[in-house]
């Protein structure tokens, strides 16, 4: 007998602690943050108050939403300002990056990756790895703002075609160009997973 899945309550967003050179990235962060709040969801993120991380958090807070920031002690002054951290609904300071990532995973019902650097890439790849290994079925999204993630998506396809991604059906992130479509599609993915037909489809592919 399968365990009933909980409705979506929170979204983890991975993104850069820098703004990037294109203003569209910061705008996308703010827009996503507002959408998370307007749908009654909580933001779970890396706690940074600078760059795109700060834009997402400010978007949520400006729309009256709740934000959980999770940041290791050694990054507090690199990725955040202490004054801004005090504005978050909840702040969790971890001992190290491993604890941070595990806590973010546990607190989140879905994962969205906005533009960012190596750290952002490492975070979403780990989540995809856990999905491939059958550790979760939570929705994963590449917010492909201005085609930012296109080279990464092509690499994933290349690895699958070369036979290096086993159980590839489990590594199927949503690729969404329009930020406004992200939350509706996450909710639809949860609905598909929750439905008897969706559950049978998953079982049939195992």
Secondary structure, 3 states (H helix, E strand, C coil): CCCCCCCCCEEEEECCCCCCCCHHHHHHHHHHHHHHHHCCCEEEECCCCCHHHHHHHHHHHHCCCEEEEEEEHHHHHHHCCHHHHCCCCEEEEECCHHHHHHHHHHHCCEEEECCCCHHHHHHHHHHHHHHHCCCCCCEEEEECHHHCCHHHHHHHHHHHHCCCCCCHHHCCCEEECCHHHHHHHHHHHHHHHHCHHHHHHHHHHC
